[in-house]
């Protein structure tokens, strides 16, 4: 008897801001930039690629191309996609705080 499984799509599980925030944060820590692009694409698909394209002013096909493996999107594109998704970049120092004298 042959088993069949439904295809797994992580976008189906990105149902709230908490899940998306955790997913993007982990993806951003990966040394492979394609991993972050893939995660950003997953989130855009979960939220509706056509709507994200409209909000960013990019064509849907252009958005797919910008977020595909091996792409080198401009910083402005990444920032626009994050803003359309309702997120922003945030920075945290990796250096220990300096001791007061």
C-alpha positions as CSV (number, residue, x, y, z in Angstrom):
1,X,0.0,0.0,0.0
2,X,1.4,3.4,-1.0
3,X,1.3,6.2,1.5
4,X,0.5,9.7,0.3
5,X,1.1,12.8,2.3
6,X,-0.1,16.3,1.7
7,X,2.7,18.7,0.8
8,X,4.1,20.7,3.7
9,X,4.0,24.4,3.3
10,X,5.3,26.5,6.2
11,X,3.1,29.4,5.0
12,X,0.1,27.5,6.2
13,X,1.4,27.8,9.8
14,X,2.3,31.4,9.8
15,X,-1.1,32.5,11.1
16,X,-0.2,35.2,13.6
17,X,2.4,37.9,14.3
18,X,4.1,35.9,17.0
19,X,4.7,32.9,14.7
20,X,5.9,35.2,11.9
21,X,8.2,37.2,14.2
22,X,9.9,34.1,15.6
23,X,10.2,32.6,12.1
24,X,11.8,35.8,10.6
25,X,14.1,36.3,13.6
26,X,15.5,32.7,13.4
27,X,15.9,33.0,9.6
28,X,17.8,36.3,10.0
29,X,20.3,34.6,12.3
30,X,21.1,31.9,9.7
31,X,24.4,32.6,7.9
32,X,22.8,31.7,4.5
33,X,21.1,34.8,3.1
34,X,18.9,32.6,0.9
35,X,17.3,31.2,4.0
36,X,16.1,34.6,5.1
37,X,14.8,35.4,1.6
38,X,12.9,32.1,1.6
39,X,11.4,32.9,5.0
40,X,10.4,36.3,3.8
41,X,8.8,34.7,0.8
42,X,6.9,32.2,3.0
43,X,5.5,35.1,5.1
44,X,4.5,37.1,2.0
45,X,2.7,34.1,0.6
46,X,1.0,33.5,4.0
47,X,-0.2,37.2,4.0
48,X,-1.0,37.2,0.3
49,X,1.7,37.8,-2.3
50,X,-0.6,40.0,-4.5
51,X,-1.5,42.3,-1.6
52,X,2.2,42.6,-0.6
53,X,3.2,43.4,-4.1
54,X,0.5,46.1,-4.3
55,X,1.6,47.6,-1.0
56,X,5.3,47.7,-2.0
57,X,4.6,49.0,-5.5
58,X,6.3,46.0,-7.1
59,X,4.7,43.7,-9.6
60,X,3.8,40.2,-8.3
61,X,6.4,38.6,-10.5
62,X,9.0,41.1,-9.5
63,X,8.3,40.3,-5.9
64,X,8.6,36.5,-6.5
65,X,11.9,37.1,-8.3
66,X,13.3,39.4,-5.5
67,X,12.5,36.8,-2.8
68,X,13.8,33.7,-4.7
69,X,16.9,31.7,-3.8
70,X,20.0,33.4,-5.2
71,X,18.4,36.8,-5.7
72,X,20.1,39.9,-4.5
73,X,17.3,42.3,-3.7
74,X,18.1,45.9,-2.8
75,X,17.8,46.9,0.9
76,X,14.9,49.1,-0.1
77,X,13.0,46.1,-1.4
78,X,13.5,44.1,1.8
79,X,12.5,47.0,3.9
80,X,9.4,47.7,1.8
81,X,8.3,44.0,2.0
82,X,8.8,44.0,5.8
83,X,6.8,47.2,6.2
84,X,4.0,45.8,4.0
85,X,3.9,42.8,6.2
86,X,3.7,45.0,9.3
87,X,7.3,44.4,10.5
88,X,10.5,46.5,10.8
89,X,14.1,45.7,11.3
90,X,15.4,46.0,14.8
91,X,19.0,45.8,16.1
92,X,20.4,44.4,19.2
93,X,24.1,44.7,20.3
94,X,26.0,41.4,20.5
95,X,28.6,43.1,22.7
96,X,28.5,42.9,26.4
97,X,27.7,46.3,28.0
98,X,30.7,48.3,29.0
99,X,31.4,48.4,32.8
100,X,31.1,51.8,34.4
101,X,34.2,53.1,35.9
